[in-house]
Amino acid sequence: MAEKIITTDEKAVAEKLLQVQAIRLSVQQPFTWSSGWKSPIYCDNRKVLGFPYIRDFIKSELCNVIFAQFPEAGLLAGVATAGIAWGAMAADQLKLPYVYVRSKPKEHGLGQQIEGHYQQGQPTVVVEDLISTGKSSLQVVEILRAEGVEVVGLVSIFNYGFPAAHQAFEKAGVPYVSLSNYPTLISLALEKGLVTPQEESILLEWSSDPAGWKGV
């Protein structure tokens, strides 16, 4: 399924992520992701949690999107760990039940992987902070579906826009919405003088082949 069209201000969201350095750009000294990929961008939306007014703005944007695009939602499910707080805040504002999903079952107690109360067939929206390849997000979708939960969509704060992720969501039949995205961010960074036109070209080149990018 194609990414849903939303009315949120993608530029405003990107600006706030840059403002609190939840997103950092470094073309000359790229970051190394856990996958081993070299990247001129690093995103950690947990930084936003320390800024109450911006946190409230992002929370409200998530709620607006969920309410508008997935009005049938009867349950929100946060992705551990970075999506837990955002999912809980959105569920509280929308007055919806809430669970969060671990990457693997607990090794003690009841060995649960889905934490919280849910029912089979409940129309559920997954809340994620970031979409890169989509692998971890769709793993959560599979876990919920295996327990009989109906996943109607996924929302995230930011999306790198990798073609592989779009294809993976399409194959899984999961509509998804992101508050902001990589092209919007790079355009804003150029406008604000945070990157040069030459660096913009490098940043866009990276996004077309992140796995193969070796830096400048």
Secondary structure, DSSP 4 states (H G I P E B T S, - for coil): -PPPP--S-HHHHHHHHHHTTSEEE-SSS-EE-TTS-EESEEE-GGGGGG-HHHHHHHHHHHHHHHHHH-TT--EEEEETTHHHHHHHHHHHHHT--EEEE-SS--SSTT--SEES---TT-EEEEEEEEESSSHHHHHHHHHHHHTT-EEEEEEEEEE---HHHHHHHHHHT--EEEEEEHHHHHHHHHHTTSS-HHHHHHHHHHHH-TTT----
